[in-house]
Amino acid sequence: MGAAVPGRETPIELTEDELVEAIARVLSGDEPGVLVGIGDDAAVLEPRGGDLVFTTDLLVEGIHFERGSSSARDLGAKAVTVNVSDVAAMGASPRYAIAAIGVPEDVEAAWVIELTGGMREACAEYALALVGGDTNRAELIVLSVAVVGEVAPRRAVTRSGAQPGDRIVVTGSLGAAAGGLAISKAPPEEAAAALSEPWGRELSEALARPVARVGEAEILARTGATAMMDLSDGLAIDLPRLCRSSGVGARVALGKVPVADALERGAGALGVEALPLALSGGEDYELVATMPRDAVETARAGLFEAFGTKLSDVGEIVEGSGVEAVRDDCSTSPLEPAGWDHFGRG
């Protein structure tokens, strides 16, 4: 059994208690630090001594995903991963999660169990314990996950520590998820043609199954990151946020921005420009960080040796405000703060 066909009335055939019991079986297991897990009024956790980092994120059908183009398992994994990414961006390690799920009547219990299976996969990948949550009826599928992480006392890396002279670095590459979104919105024949190509499958996978840079963030924090955040909404909108928090400006070399290779290969077929999409597309969940110039090579070597992850030096923090884009011919212009805005008017 998979997801219900949209529009067909196939009510969940279990009571809430039965559904919770089924979810608990999927998530069952002994987790370090969990004294009381799923099945009670609340979880009971054993503190470990570090500072706690707490975040939550909301995924809403029709805004963040479409049921017909997202598998339940991928959606469950992504819901956990995007929260883990926020915790990682503070230099913290993820520890515990809770999840609340609202579903309409035309969603089968099997879909919810599959969703939970995806959550379990992500939790296993990031050594995270899912310790509780809630289920309810809703007009659309609504999925809220909260994650608690832990960082050494007073060692959290925030957005507010960037200093003039710091270099701006970015992990991995940008734009793949935005390319995957472009495929999902393309006419069926064009989408099918894209997915028949290796680059198309890479882009689609990047959108469906993002990776949280937990280990990379720990290395960046350890090697001197002064500020850091994850790129959920796009470099062109997230970097200005970091600069405003730090009270600084920035200069970004457009030629140094690490555009995803699959996006470069597929841009023509998709009818998009690779660099603008890499700057503003969002949902990459890579990290942007600032650090002293003499720390960059150490961080780059550490990331590549431990994870095979690239680290690109894309610019510099400067005094003042705003973000300036520098082209290969040395001409400059303000970097338009384009990217995903949940409350933007389109």
SVG drawing of the C-alpha trace seen along z (x, -y; Angstrom):
<svg xmlns="http://www.w3.org/2000/svg" viewBox="-14 -51 61 53">
<polyline fill="none" stroke="black" stroke-width="0.4" points="0.0,0.0 1.3,-3.5 -0.1,-6.9 -3.8,-7.4 -4.7,-8.7 -5.4,-12.5 -9.1,-13.1 -10.1,-9.5 -11.7,-8.9 -9.6,-6.3 -9.8,-7.1 -7.1,-6.0 -8.4,-2.7 -6.8,-2.8 -7.8,-4.7 -5.3,-7.3 -4.1,-4.9 -3.5,-2.2 -1.7,-4.5 0.5,-5.8 1.3,-2.2 2.2,-1.4 4.5,-4.4 6.1,-3.5 6.9,0.0 8.6,-1.6 10.6,-3.9 11.3,-1.4 14.8,-0.9 17.0,-1.7 18.5,-5.2 21.2,-6.6 19.8,-9.2 16.1,-8.4 14.6,-7.4 11.0,-7.5 10.2,-7.6 7.1,-7.3 3.9,-6.2 3.8,-8.4 2.5,-12.0 6.0,-13.3 9.6,-12.1 12.1,-12.0 15.7,-12.6 18.9,-12.5 21.0,-15.7 24.6,-15.4 26.1,-18.7 26.4,-20.8 24.4,-23.8 21.1,-22.9 20.3,-24.0 16.6,-23.8 14.9,-24.3 11.7,-23.5 10.5,-23.5 7.1,-23.2 6.4,-21.4 2.9,-22.2 1.4,-20.4 1.0,-22.7 3.7,-25.1 6.7,-23.0 5.8,-19.8 3.1,-18.2 1.8,-14.8 1.8,-13.5 5.5,-14.3 6.9,-13.5 7.2,-10.0 6.2,-9.7 9.5,-8.2 11.5,-11.0 9.2,-13.6 9.8,-12.0 13.5,-12.0 13.6,-15.5 11.5,-16.8 14.1,-15.5 17.1,-16.5 16.2,-20.2 16.0,-20.5 19.3,-18.7 20.8,-21.2 19.7,-24.1 21.2,-22.5 24.5,-21.7 24.7,-25.3 25.2,-26.3 28.1,-23.8 26.0,-21.4 25.3,-17.7 21.7,-16.5 20.3,-14.5 16.5,-14.2 13.5,-15.0 9.7,-15.1 7.3,-15.2 3.6,-16.3 1.7,-15.2 -1.7,-16.4 -3.3,-14.5 -6.6,-14.7 -9.1,-11.9 -7.9,-10.7 -4.5,-9.6 -4.0,-6.0 -2.4,-4.8 0.2,-3.1 1.3,-6.5 1.9,-7.7 3.9,-4.6 6.0,-5.1 6.5,-8.7 7.7,-7.5 10.0,-5.1 11.7,-7.9 12.1,-9.8 13.6,-6.7 16.2,-6.5 17.2,-10.1 17.4,-9.7 19.7,-6.7 21.9,-8.6 22.4,-11.5 22.4,-9.5 19.2,-11.2 16.4,-9.7 12.8,-10.5 11.2,-10.5 7.6,-11.6 5.0,-13.8 1.4,-14.0 -1.1,-13.1 -4.2,-14.9 -6.6,-15.6 -6.0,-18.5 -7.3,-19.8 -3.8,-19.3 -0.8,-17.3 1.2,-19.3 4.4,-18.0 6.3,-19.7 9.5,-18.4 11.5,-19.8 15.1,-18.8 17.3,-19.3 21.1,-19.4 24.0,-19.8 27.2,-21.9 30.0,-22.4 29.2,-25.2 29.3,-28.7 30.7,-27.2 27.6,-27.6 28.4,-29.4 25.8,-32.1 25.1,-34.4 26.4,-37.4 30.2,-36.9 31.5,-37.8 34.3,-40.4 35.7,-42.6 38.5,-40.7 36.9,-37.3 36.6,-35.1 33.2,-33.8 33.2,-30.0 30.5,-27.7 30.4,-23.9 29.6,-21.6 27.8,-23.1 24.6,-25.2 21.6,-25.0 20.9,-21.3 17.7,-21.3 16.4,-24.3 17.1,-22.3 15.1,-19.4 12.3,-21.8 12.4,-23.0 12.0,-19.4 9.1,-18.8 7.3,-21.8 8.1,-21.1 5.4,-19.7 5.3,-15.8 7.1,-15.1 9.9,-17.6 10.2,-16.2 10.4,-12.6 13.1,-13.6 15.1,-15.3 14.8,-12.3 16.1,-10.0 19.4,-11.8 21.9,-11.3 21.9,-15.1 18.2,-15.1 18.2,-12.2 20.9,-14.0 18.9,-17.2 15.7,-15.3 17.6,-13.4 19.1,-16.6 15.6,-18.1 14.1,-14.9 16.9,-13.9 19.0,-16.8 22.1,-16.2 22.7,-18.0 26.4,-18.9 26.8,-17.9 30.4,-16.7 31.4,-19.6 29.9,-22.1 31.8,-20.7 35.1,-21.0 34.3,-24.6 33.5,-25.5 36.6,-23.8 38.9,-25.5 37.7,-29.0 34.3,-29.8 33.2,-33.2 29.6,-33.0 27.6,-30.3 24.2,-29.4 22.7,-26.8 21.5,-27.8 17.9,-26.9 16.6,-29.9 19.5,-30.7 22.9,-32.4 21.6,-35.6 19.0,-36.0 20.8,-34.0 24.2,-35.8 22.5,-39.2 20.8,-37.9 24.1,-36.8 25.6,-40.2 22.7,-42.1 23.1,-40.0 26.8,-40.7 26.5,-44.4 28.9,-44.0 28.8,-44.0 30.2,-41.5 31.7,-41.1 31.0,-37.9 33.0,-36.8 30.4,-35.4 32.9,-33.3 33.8,-31.5 30.3,-30.5 30.2,-26.6 27.4,-25.9 26.3,-22.2 27.7,-20.3 24.4,-18.6 22.7,-22.0 25.4,-23.3 24.8,-20.2 21.0,-20.5 20.4,-24.2 19.9,-24.5 17.4,-21.7 15.5,-23.2 15.5,-26.7 17.2,-28.2 20.5,-30.1 22.7,-28.1 24.4,-30.8 21.2,-32.9 19.5,-29.7 22.4,-28.6 22.4,-32.0 18.7,-32.2 17.2,-28.7 17.3,-27.6 16.9,-24.1 20.6,-23.2 21.2,-23.0 24.8,-23.6 26.7,-25.9 27.9,-29.4 30.5,-30.4 32.9,-33.2 36.4,-32.6 39.8,-34.2 41.8,-34.0 44.5,-31.8 41.9,-29.2 40.5,-28.5 43.0,-26.1 43.0,-24.1 39.2,-23.9 39.2,-23.0 41.7,-20.1 39.7,-18.9 36.4,-18.7 37.9,-17.0 39.8,-14.4 36.9,-13.6 34.0,-13.7 35.2,-14.5 33.3,-17.8 34.5,-20.8 34.9,-24.2 34.8,-27.2 36.1,-30.7 33.6,-33.0 34.3,-36.4 35.1,-38.6 33.4,-40.3 33.8,-44.1 32.9,-47.1 29.5,-48.7 26.3,-46.9 24.9,-45.2 26.3,-42.5 28.1,-43.4 28.5,-41.0 31.9,-41.1 32.0,-39.8 35.0,-38.3 35.7,-41.6 35.8,-43.3 32.6,-45.2 30.3,-45.3 26.7,-45.7 24.5,-45.0 23.6,-41.3 19.9,-41.2 18.5,-39.4 16.5,-36.9 15.5,-33.6 12.7,-31.7 10.5,-34.0 7.6,-32.2 5.7,-35.4 6.8,-37.0 4.3,-38.1 4.7,-36.6"/>
</svg>
